[in-house]
Amino acid sequence: MPMTGVEHDPTTLPARSVVLSLLLGSHPDPMSPGALIRAGAYFGISASTVRAALSRAVSAGDLRRADGGYALGPRLVERQRRQGEGIDDAETRWDGSWEMAVIVVTGRPGGDRASLREALSAHRLAELREGVWTRPANLRRSVEYAADPVLTTFRAVPDEDPAELAAGLWDLAGWSTRGCALRDLLTTTTEPAARLAVAAHVVRHLTADPLLPGPLLPREWPAADLRRVYAAYQAELRALTRDQ
């Protein structure tokens, strides 16, 4: 399946993104400058460019110096935690109830509204209507958003077919189609820089997985396969960047 701008462009990721991808794959272990330079050479990036990318990433707070090497900064640690939710936090049983969060305070600044939307989306909720967010209550993760004073939160059971409700809240067919394409690309792409670029798209796509209960998903949902091939790729990266 064609995916313009993903599969055939080995320059999709700049040096800084390559460095961050390598550190995301090695977390929580820091990486030495030597390991990062060797890995950069594998992706066609010169040592001086890797050093410059590391310096910029540290200045931006994306990386921190640790034990003579580099490790992820707090923002990227949190991002990786969210990526792991699909593996660690999905429950095997669901009682049919849904989480609901209703915004009960009006007149807030635009920045505050945008931050709250981002937080609710990060918790895999979808907006049913303006100010009303929901998702199936099938995740074990802490409902941190419930502490926000502008929200009222509760559990509810919809009267309508929950599968139809989920299909209206998330583009499940679109997510599945793109997920299958990314899975196949990561499996078949061989050029190192292009493959790393595909892996970065996989990460972003998995972050958008709504993590719904099985009964609400279309048939042949590719999330598990996509996580499996990405985990295999991460193992390859760890082997590549291991200090000799």
C-alpha positions in Angstrom: 0.0 0.0 0.0 1.6 3.3 -1.0 2.5 5.7 1.8 4.1 8.7 0.2 6.8 10.3 2.3 7.3 7.3 4.5 8.8 4.3 2.7 11.0 5.8 0.0 12.6 8.8 1.7 15.7 7.9 3.7 16.2 11.5 4.7 12.8 11.8 6.5 14.5 11.9 9.9 17.1 14.6 10.6 20.2 13.7 12.7 18.6 14.9 16.0 15.5 12.7 15.4 17.8 9.7 14.7 19.7 10.4 18.0 16.4 10.7 20.0 15.1 7.5 18.4 18.2 5.6 19.4 17.9 6.8 23.0 14.2 6.0 23.1 15.1 2.5 22.1 17.8 2.1 24.7 15.9 3.7 27.7 16.4 3.5 30.6 20.1 2.7 29.9 22.2 5.8 28.9 24.3 5.6 25.7 27.9 6.6 25.4 29.0 9.2 22.8 31.0 6.4 21.1 28.0 4.2 20.8 25.9 7.0 19.4 28.6 7.9 16.9 28.9 4.3 15.7 25.1 4.0 15.4 25.0 7.4 13.5 27.6 6.0 11.0 25.2 3.1 10.4 22.5 5.5 9.4 24.9 7.6 7.3 25.4 10.4 9.8 28.9 11.8 10.4 30.4 12.0 13.9 30.4 15.8 13.9 26.7 15.9 13.0 25.9 13.4 15.8 27.8 15.6 18.3 26.0 18.7 17.2 22.6 16.9 17.4 23.4 15.7 20.9 24.3 19.3 22.0 21.1 20.7 20.6 19.0 17.9 22.2 20.6 18.6 25.6 20.0 22.3 25.3 16.4 21.7 24.4 15.9 19.4 27.4 15.2 16.3 25.3 18.3 14.6 26.6 20.4 14.8 29.7 23.9 13.8 30.5 24.2 10.7 32.6 27.1 8.5 33.6 29.4 9.8 31.0 26.8 9.4 28.3 23.3 10.6 27.4 19.8 9.6 28.6 16.3 10.8 27.8 15.0 14.0 29.4 11.7 14.0 31.4 9.4 14.9 28.5 10.6 11.9 26.4 10.5 9.6 29.4 6.8 10.5 29.8 6.2 10.0 26.0 7.7 6.5 26.2 5.6 5.7 29.2 2.5 6.6 27.2 3.7 4.4 24.3 3.9 1.5 26.7 0.3 1.8 27.8 -0.9 -0.5 25.0 1.1 -3.4 26.4 0.9 -2.8 30.1 -2.5 -1.2 30.8 -5.2 -2.9 28.7 -7.4 -5.1 30.8 -8.5 -8.5 29.7 -12.1 -8.0 31.0 -14.5 -5.1 30.5 -17.7 -4.6 32.4 -19.3 -2.4 29.7 -18.9 0.9 31.5 -17.3 4.0 30.1 -15.2 6.7 31.7 -16.6 10.2 31.3 -15.1 13.6 31.8 -17.3 16.7 31.6 -15.8 20.2 31.5 -17.9 22.2 34.0 -15.9 25.5 34.0 -16.3 28.0 31.2 -14.4 31.2 30.2 -10.9 29.7 30.5 -8.0 31.0 28.4 -7.3 29.3 25.1 -4.0 27.9 26.2 -5.6 26.2 29.2 -8.3 24.7 27.0 -5.7 23.3 24.6 -3.7 21.8 27.4 -6.7 20.0 28.8 -7.7 18.7 25.4 -4.1 17.4 25.0 -4.2 15.7 28.5 -7.5 14.0 27.8 -6.4 12.8 24.4 -3.2 11.5 26.0 -5.4 9.4 28.3 -7.1 8.0 25.2 -10.4 9.7 25.6 -12.4 11.1 22.7 -14.7 14.1 22.5 -18.3 13.0 22.3 -19.5 16.6 22.0 -18.0 19.9 23.1 -16.8 19.6 26.7 -17.8 15.9 27.0 -15.0 13.3 26.8 -15.3 9.5 27.1 -13.8 6.1 26.5 -14.5 2.5 27.6 -13.3 1.9 31.2 -11.0 -1.0 30.3 -7.6 0.4 31.3 -5.8 -0.1 34.5 -3.8 3.2 34.3 -4.4 5.9 36.9 -7.1 8.4 35.9 -4.9 11.4 36.6 -7.1 13.8 34.7 -9.9 13.3 37.3 -8.0 15.6 39.7 -8.5 18.6 37.4 -10.9 21.0 39.1 -12.5 22.0 35.8 -13.8 18.5 35.3 -16.5 16.3 36.7 -15.8 12.6 36.1 -17.9 9.5 36.5 -18.7 6.1 34.9 -21.7 5.5 32.6 -23.1 2.8 30.4 -24.4 4.0 27.0 -27.8 3.1 25.8 -26.7 2.7 22.2 -24.6 -0.1 20.7 -21.1 0.5 22.2 -19.4 -0.7 19.0 -21.3 1.9 17.0 -20.4 4.6 19.6 -16.7 3.7 19.4 -16.8 3.7 15.6 -18.2 7.2 15.7 -15.6 8.5 18.1 -12.5 7.0 16.5 -11.6 6.4 12.9 -11.0 2.7 13.5 -10.9 1.7 9.9 -8.4 4.4 9.1 -6.2 3.4 12.0 -6.3 -0.2 11.1 -5.4 0.4 7.4 -2.5 2.6 8.2 -1.3 0.3 11.0 -1.3 -2.7 8.6 0.7 -0.6 6.0 3.3 0.5 8.6 3.6 -3.1 10.0 4.3 -4.4 6.5 6.8 -1.5 5.7 8.7 -2.1 8.9 9.0 -5.8 8.1 10.1 -5.3 4.5 12.1 -2.1 4.4 15.9 -2.9 4.5 17.7 0.5 4.0 18.7 1.6 7.6 17.7 5.3 7.4 14.4 4.5 5.7 13.6 1.8 8.2 14.3 4.0 11.1 11.9 6.6 9.6 9.2 4.0 9.3 9.7 3.0 12.9 9.2 6.6 13.9 5.9 6.6 12.1 5.0 3.4 13.9 5.6 5.0 17.3 3.4 8.0 16.5 0.7 5.6 15.2 0.7 3.4 18.3 0.4 6.5 20.5 -2.9 7.2 18.7 -4.2 3.6 19.4 -7.5 4.1 21.3 -6.8 0.9 23.3 -10.4 -0.3 23.0 -11.8 -3.6 24.4 -11.7 -6.4 21.9 -15.5 -6.5 21.3 -15.4 -2.9 20.1 -12.6 -3.4 17.6 -12.9 -4.3 13.9 -11.8 -7.7 12.8 -8.1 -8.3 12.3 -7.1 -5.2 14.3 -3.3 -4.9 13.7 -2.2 -3.3 17.0 -0.7 -6.4 18.5 1.2 -7.3 15.3 2.4 -3.7 15.0 3.8 -3.7 18.6 5.4 -7.1 18.0 7.3 -6.0 14.9 8.3 -2.7 16.6 9.6 -4.5 19.7 11.7 -6.7 17.4 13.1 -3.6 15.7 13.9 -2.0 19.1 15.9 -5.2 19.9 17.9 -4.7 16.7 18.6 -1.1 17.7 19.7 -2.1 21.2 22.1 -4.7 19.7 23.4 -2.0 17.2 24.1 0.6 19.9 25.5 -1.7 22.6 28.9 -0.6 23.7 31.7 -2.8 22.5 
